Amino acid sequence: MTFENMVKCCDRLTPTEYKLAQFIIKNKRLIQKLSIQELANQTFISKSGIHRFCKKLGFDGYNGLKLKLIQDLSLGTKDKSIDANFPFLETDNHAMVAKRLLDLYEATVRDTFHSIDVDMLERCVNLLHVADVIDIYTYAHNLNIAENFQDKMRTIGRVVNCPKSFYEQRYTAAASNSKHVAMLLSYSGRAVFLPDIIEMLSRNKVEMILVGRIGNTTSNGAIKNRLYLSDREDFKNRISHFSSHIAMQYMLDVLFSSIFKKDYRKNINYIDEILSIVDDRHLEEE
């Protein structure tokens, strides 16, 4: 996860710390040359205040923060010329439309990859791996992605539910227990179904994993597990949900692949065993 994304994900920064973060983001190369005392002089923040800021973001100290900035700079910066909301123009020919979407998809997946907190990803994978039942709560276009994940998980013998209506979602949440894990898919974090579902799941002691954009506004303390997506796309002012769709699909594919990997040979054997049962096509090898 990049330094900028770490700041977006931290909801415990004071106004002074947030200003410090913005100074660092705007002056990444300069920070590498500054001692902690020189940074304190430039920002009018004490050395102890800078140390507390570093600790809040998960660094051992100021040197750890500087190392992170060096890593971020080596990754390059976002291509600002790619507009996730209007990725092609009226005057573009078909080949140009295809090329612009290719660029957007590559940038979106790269952004999402760099938004991954590896420790959090491992925790989420472990939760899903040991769950008896996985319930996915989402709506609209994300239902397609949820059902795709459900289909993949069924190929390795896992039980995944995708209740579609609010009625089904509430009954599923009400009937769930600590052997269930709930995945909440919401790019904005503002979906209207979230508050009631979160309350019921929390009451039933169900572990929850929220998958949404960096900096989303869902601050419910019951959700301890969060996986973040690229934040290029506007919530409303867009042609379609190109970027958010690809980001969500990529993240759920990462989750499935990571779960699959934990029992790799067992899952390969399971697929081989059930293939003749579930696939009724008559395919001849050439």
C-alpha positions, 0 to 999 in steps of 0.5 A: 500500500502506498503512503498516500493510500495509508493516509487515506485509510487512517481515520485517526489523524488529527488536523495537524497530522493530516496537514503533515501528511499532505506536506509529505505527499507533495514533497516526497523527494525533498523528505528523503533529504531532510532529517526529522529535525529539519522536517519539524522546522519546516512544518512547525511540528515537534519531533515527538509529534512526527514520531506519533504520526509515523506510529499511527501509520504503522511505521517504526519511526521516521526512517521507516516512513522515508523508506516507504517514500523511496519505494513509492517513487520507484513505482512511478506516479499515476497516469493523470491523463487517464480519465476513469469517468470519461475514458474515451472521446466522441471523436475516437475510432473503435481502435482508440476506444479499445486502447483507452479502455486497455490503459484504464484497466491496466492502471486500475488493476495496478492502483488496486494492487498498490492499495493492498495491505498484505497483512490485511489480505492474509487475515481476510484470506484466512477468515474466508478459508476457515468459514463454513459459509461465506455470505456476500452482501451487495447489489446492482452491478456488483452482484455479477461479480459476487456471483462470479466469485460464488461460481469459482468457489463452488468449483472447490466445494465451498458454500457461498450465498449471494442474497439479491433482494434486501428481504433476502439479505436481512433474512440471511444476516439474521440467520448467520452465526460465528461460523459464517463470514460476510463480505460487503461489496460497496465501492463508495461505502455508502450503500443503503443496505449496509447499516442494517446488515452490519448491525445484524451481523455484528449482533450475531458475532459474524466477521465482516470484510468490507471491499471498497474504494480507498477513503470510503466513508464507512467508519463503522467500528464493527468492521475490522477487515477492509480491502481497498480498491483504486479510487479513480472513479467518481460515484455519479459523474461517469459514463459507466462503472468501468474502473470500479468494476475491474477493481472489484473483479480483480480483488475478488479474483485475488481472494479466490486465488489465495484461498485456492492456493492454501489447498492447491493439490486438494482443490485440483483433485476435487475439480478433476473428480467433479468435472464429469458430473457438473460438465455435461458437454460432449467435448472430444479432444483433437 
